[in-house]
Each structure stands twice: as structure tokens, then as C-alpha cells.
């Protein structure tokens, strides 16, 4: 193996490293509630709230839903209020 072949091999390794770094970056999710300019969330609207619950009944975190902190707090409050009023069950089977 000559010197030229080693240089090309090193360049290929560096290119692969750079490709891996760009793949690691995730696209920033935008808050769907901010986009729709929603000011308040109604706890009685079970179909909208179920969108933010897992199959087990847990509240989906904002890093997954892409909500801003303000709207995530509003969603959590509405879900807890709906659970208390027996509109949404605590655990899904």
C-alpha cells in the first residue's frame, strides 16, 4: 500500500465522521398550538387531549410532541383536570 492510498483512506474516514455528525442533528419541532394561536385548552375536549397521551395513559413529554413549555403545562393541567372529572381514564387497557 502506497502513501497515496493511505491519504485517500484517511480522507474517506474523515468524510464518514462528518456525515455521522450531520445525521445526529435532529430537526427542531415547532409547537402546533402556537402555530394555531391557541390561547387555552379545554379539558372537556377528550379527543384533542388523547393526542398527547400514550397507549398506557401517560402524558407524552414535550421533547417528543414539540410543544413549547407554556402549552405543555396547559396540556398537562387539562389532562389532569379531565382525569379528575372522569372524562379521560387514568390508565388505558
N, C-alpha and C positions, 0 to 999 in steps of 0.2 A: 504494500500500500504506500503510495507516494504522499508527499507533503500536500500536494494539491487536493488529493482525495480526502485527506483529514480536514482541510479547511472547509471543504464543501459539506462534510459530515457535521462539523461544528455549527455551520450556518443553518443547517436543517434542524438541529436540536434547538437553537435559539428561536427559530421561527415557530416550532411546535410549542415552546414555552409561552411565547407571546400569544399564540392562538388560544391556549388554555386560559390565560388571564382575561381575554375579552369574553370568553364563554361564561366565566364566573359572574360577570356583572349582570344583574337582573334589571329588567325594565321597571321603573317606578310606577306603581299603581296609583291611579287617581281616585279620589273619593267620589263615588257615584252620587251620593247625597248632596255634595257641594255642587256637582255639575248640574243637578236638577234644581238647585237652590231651595232645598227643603229646610224649613226652619224648625219644625217639630215633628216628632214621630208618635203616631197614635198607637197606644198599647192594645187597642181593640182590633187592629188590623193584623190578624194572625198570619195570613199568607205572606205578608211582607217580612214579618219577624222570623218566620221559619227559614227564610233565605240565609239568615245569619246564625242558624243552629246546625250542629252536626246531627247525624242519624241517631247518636246516643243522647242528644238533647243538650250538648254543651254549646256555649257561645263561642263562635269562631273568632280567633284573635284578629286584630286589625292588620297585622303584617300579611295575613292571607287575604282578607277581604279588600284591603286597600283603603279603608275608611280613615278619615282624619280622626284625631283624638277626641275632638268635640262630638262628632257624630257617633263614634264608637261608645262613648259614655252614654249618649242619649239612647242608643240601641240597647245597651246593657240594662239601663233603667227601665225601658219599655218592656223588655223581655221579662225582667224580674216582676214587674207590675202585672203583666199578663199571666204569669205563672201563679201569682198570689190570687188573682181573680178567676183562676181555673179556666182561662181561655186557651193556654198552652200547658201541656203537661210537663212536669219536671224531667221525666225520663221517657223516652220513646222505646217501644218494644219492637 
